[in-house]
Amino acid sequence: MLPEKKLSALCVFGLFVGLLAGCSSVAVSQDRIGPPLTIESLKHWPDVVSETSGLAKFGGYLWTINDSGGKASLYAFNDQDYVFSKQVEIQGAKNIDWESLAQNQKHLFIADCGNNRGKRETLDIYKVSLKQIAKAESGDKVAAKKIRFHYADRIGSVDSKSHNYDCEALAFVGEQLWLFTKNRGDLQSRLYVLDKKQADQAVEPVMTLPVAGLITAADYNEKTHTLVLLGYQKPSMFGQSFVWVIDVVAGLPDWDRATYHTILPYGQWEGVLWDGDNALLLTSEKSRLGAQQIGRLRLPD
């Protein structure tokens, strides 16, 4: 039996965590909440991708990146057994805070959009040929074009601990790049739309989504016209991870039909990719919550 003081402390701790989870989920309407979902662990990945953040799939491989000052490289894993295969460098690129991957039929887009403290006023997306990446050997370098952008609605400096100009999620939808912010200030997410061809652009918010948390990844299923957003409830240390599954209608997210699912186990889940029409692949960074790994999440029919 635990000593009385320890038992009391654990009770207070449990109540505290419960209250935090409850407060974080207040903004989610009951009619939006679907059943909780469990991630099936597929493989723990090597330390070379301890900060895995972003997923793409082409050429027989799953591709990921490391965030926050890692090498300007892509890391390839066999898409059948998830074993590490090769590392390809992006020539002339710098990994300030790489956070997300998106792709169309011809290009991979690498989002250097992380902005934890709100100090970055210009951000970059690297556009790389899928063919060049696919034929590269481990250690090779491939060229990239840079898309630079800034938030047109940002005026002056922001509070480093509570602002709405961080970003970790990029998806390719139709012929556009959709960027979703990670808002520490109001726990919503703003959607910005970028032109995939314009080298330098100012972007305006298209809509604000009441996600009730911090968004870490996004992906779009072109076949089913379904968007998924991955995130976690604030605070970060105990925050419950979740996914929003959202139909895209007439070129915009149909929030009236969005569904919210909490997911387990706890982890720093940072990457998401559609795996067919009813499942997702997710990756988590190495953290106090566990080792870096890839898992599969099956969605309700």
N, C-alpha and C positions, 0 to 999 in steps of 0.2 A: 504494500500500500504506500502511496506517495505521502510524504510529510504534508501537514496541513498548509504550510506556507506555499509549497510547490503546487499543491492541488489548487489553492486559491489563485495563484498566478496563472495557471493553465486555464482555469475557468474564465478569468478576466480576458486572457489572450484569445480564447475561443469566441467569447462574446464580441470582442473587438473586431475580429476577422469577420464574424457573421454580420455585424453592423455595417462593416465596409462593403461587403458583397451586396447587402440589401440596399445601401445607399446608391451603389453603382448601377443597380438594375432598376431603380425607380422609374427612370425615363423610358424604359422599354415597356410598351403597352402589353398587357396580358395576352391579347389576341394575336400578338406577333411572336410569342414565345413558343418554339417547338421543343421536342424532347431533347434532353441532354445527350451528347454523343461522345463515344470513346475512340481515341486514336489507337490503331493497331501499329505497334512498333515494327518496322521492317528491317532496319539496320542502324547500328551506331557507326558514325562516320569518323575518319581519322582527324587528328588535330590540325591538319593542313587547312581544314574548313571549320575551325572551332567557332567562327563567327558567321556561319552560313546565313545568308540573308538574300532571298530571291531564288526563283526556280524557273527554268525553261527546259524544253524538250525538243530535240531534233538530232538527226544523224545517228540515231541509235544510242544517244546519251542523254542523261539528265545533266543540266549545267547549273552551277551555282556560283556565288561570289562571297567574299568576306567583306564585312562593313567596317567603317570607322578606322581608316588609316591603314588597312591591309594593302597587299600588293595589288597592282592594277591588272588582275588576272581573272580568267574564267577557269573553273574546275569542272572536269567532266567525269561522270560516273556512268558505268554501264546501266542502261535502263531496264535490264532484266534482273541482275543480282545486286545492283547498287554499289558495286565495287569501284573504287577510285581508279581512273584510267589515265588521265593526262591533265596538264596545266597549260593554258594558252595565254600569253601576255597581250595586252592591248597597247599598241605602240603610241607613245606620246600622251597617254592618259595618266591621270593622277587620281588615286583613290582617297579623296578627302573624307567622304562618308557615303560610300556606295550602299544602296539599300534595296533596290528592286530590279527585276528583269521583266521585260515584256517583249513579245515577238509578233511579227506578221509572217507572210510567206517568204519574204526576202531578207529581212533584217532582224537583228537582235538589238534591243534598246536597253542600255545600262543606265540606271538613274542614280546619279551622284547628287542626291537631294536631301540627305540627312542634315538636320539643322537644330540639334538638341537645344542649344542655348540661344537660338535666334539671331546669331551674329552674322550669318551668311546672307548677303543681299542678292547675290547672283548664284545660280545653280546650273548644273550641267546634266545633259543626257548624251551618252555616247551611242552612236548608230554604227553597227558593224554588220558586214555581209555574212549571212549564214553559211554561204558556200565557202568563204575564206576560213571561217572558224572550223567547219566540218573537216576540211582537208588538212588543217594544221596538225603538225606533230607536237608532242609534248616539248615545251620550251620555245616553240616558235612564237613570233610576234605577228599580229594582224593589225591592219590600219583601221582607224575609226574616224567618222565625222562627228563634230561636236554641235549639239543644239544647246545654246545658252538661253536661260530665261530668268525672269524675276516676277515677283507678285506685284501686279499693278495696284492692288488695294492696300499694300503695306505702306505706311507713312511713318518714317522715322524709326527710332529704336524701339525694342519691345522688352518686356519683362523676361529675363532669361529662364525663369522657373515656371512661368505661366503665360504662354503665348500660343498663337494659332498658326505658326509658320514653319513647323517641322513637317517632314514628309518621309514616309517609308513605303509608299504603295503606288505602283504604276501598272496600268493595263492597256492593251491595245484593243480598241473597240471600233468596229467599222474601219474607217480610214484615219482614226484619230488616236492620239495618246491621251488617256485619262489619268490624271494625277489626283490622289486623295491625301489630304493633309492629316497630320496627327496632332490634334488640338489639345494641348494641356490646359489651355485657358477655359474652354467651355465643353470639352469632351464630345464635341461634334466633329464632323469631317467635311471640309469643303472640297467640291469637285472643280478642278481646273482642266480645261481642254487645250492641248498643245497641237500645233501644226507639225507633222513629222518631217517637213521639208524646210521649214524656216530656221535659219541659223541663229537668229537672235530675236527674242520675242518677249513681250510683256503679256502676262496671262491674267484674266479676270475670273473670279469665281462664277460658276454656272449655277450651282445650287449648293445648299448646305444640308447634310444628312444627319439626323439625330441618332448617332450610332451608340451613344452612352458608353464611350470608352476611347481607347487610343488605337488607331488603325495601323497595322504593321505590314500588311500585304494585300494584294488584289489580283484577281485573274478573271478573264472573260471567256465563256464558252460560246464560240461563234455559232455552233450548231443549234444549241438550245436557247441562245440569246439570254444567257444567265450570267450574272456577275456575282462573284463572291468576294467579301471583305473579311479579312482575318484581323483580330485585335485582342485587346485585353482590357479589363476594367481597371481603373485607377484605384488604389495605389499599385505601383509596379511590383513591390515585393510580394504581395499576396494576391495580386489581381487575377481574377478568373478569366481564362482565355475564352474566346467566342468566335463564331462566324455568323455573318449576315449573308443570306442567299436572296438575291434580288433579280427579278425579271427586268430586262431592258426593253422598253416599248417606245417606239417613235424616237429613238436616239437618246433616251434619257432613262435613268433608273426609275422604276415604278415603285416608289417607297410605300405606297398603299398596300402592296402585296409582298413586301419584304418579310422574311422569316429569320428569327434569331435563335441560335443554338449555343448553349455553353458546351465546352469541350474539356475532356480530361484525357490523360493525366496533366497535372500542372507542368509547365515548361515555358521556356522563352521562345514561343513559336513565332517565327519571323518570315517564313516563305510559304507560298501556297500556289498550287497548280492543279487545274482540272485533270482528272484521270478517268476519261470516259465521261458519261453523262450524269452519273450518280455517286461519284467518289472524288476525293481530293487527295493529293499528296501534300504533306506539310513537312517543313524542316524546323528544327529548334537549335538555337545557339547553345554552346556550353555555358552553364551558369550554375548558381547554387541550387537550382531546381533540377539539374541533371546534365548529362553529357549531350554533345551534338548528335543529332540523329535524324532519320527520315521515317515518316509514318504515313499510314493511309487512314482517311476518315470517310466512312460510308454515310451518305445522306439518306434520309427517309425517302421512300418512293412517293 
